[in-house]
């Protein structure tokens, strides 16, 4: 099954040193079990900084939404089906996958946008198993939020709930897109009245966090401890580090109540602790949270449809594919929420 697909396409080349070029390549043909996706939107991600600075042999882009343009043998989805692409080409057969933990696949075949060509191209080839169909009424730009925003943010909240069911207060370290993701999903999953304190040094992002219901904490102007005290709190039940910075993690750990949980989402630096006083005596927990499982998309799609107006605030800038260079330069200056390339 095939739609009207061109033979060639213009794709970006991440050349390194912050330079993006373009080249013409053939549009791939889907094989057995594969779909060709006409990409309509792809959101930028901080994890692409390395590709922007150092270059990539593959076309980046891993927050993709689009429409099935062609389907290979053995597939079930019809041409024209809208949906989003899950980052990890999981095997579906290993112990993790059988239990639904596709983000911890033991025999992963690849990651789209990293070692498989991704969504900054007009077309991308994916396994049918990683394509999640969505309601046609959801705009495809906003559908990208099902991935690193709602997926990663929601997974982190659900991880915290594994060890602390009665979460009544939260701190989020970092007001970048993933920090906003945790904030938004905390409000949707735990209640809109839940106090969420978001720390950062960037006024722009903290103002966006405030608009979305957070108590902003500018660390250049106040300490988290002081802001919590002003709110009548001596600590919080759950903390989420999206910054990857040692200082942020240490502060978050220090501000946890008894039975509190720290969830580390941002890759990067270290965390230092005293096991007896920091963990055992207060029965605290420290967890990692990596992306999300494919099965979480179903509930998140419902939440997106029900809360589209609230969630779309996270998207602050939209560019065409010819402006990819400018989009990345602006994004890495830190004065944005989520930035999306629209085809």
Secondary structure, DSSP 8 states (H G I E B T S, - for coil): -B-S--SEEEEEEEEETTEEEEEEEE-----TTEEEEEEEEEE--GGGHHHHHH--SS----SEEEEEEEE-TT----TT-EEEE-SB---S-SHHHHTT-GGG-TT---BBTTTB--TTSSEEEEEGGGEEE--TTS-HHHHGGGTTTHHHHHHHHHHHHHH-S---EEEEE--SHHHHHHHHHHHHHH-TTSEEEEEES-HHHHHHHHHTT-EEEETTT--HHHHHHHTT-S-EEEEEE-S--HHHHHHHHHTEEEEEEEEE-S-SS-----IIIIIITTT-EEEE--S--GGGHHHHHHHHHHTHHHHGGGEEEEEEGGGHHHHHHHHTTT--SEEEEE-
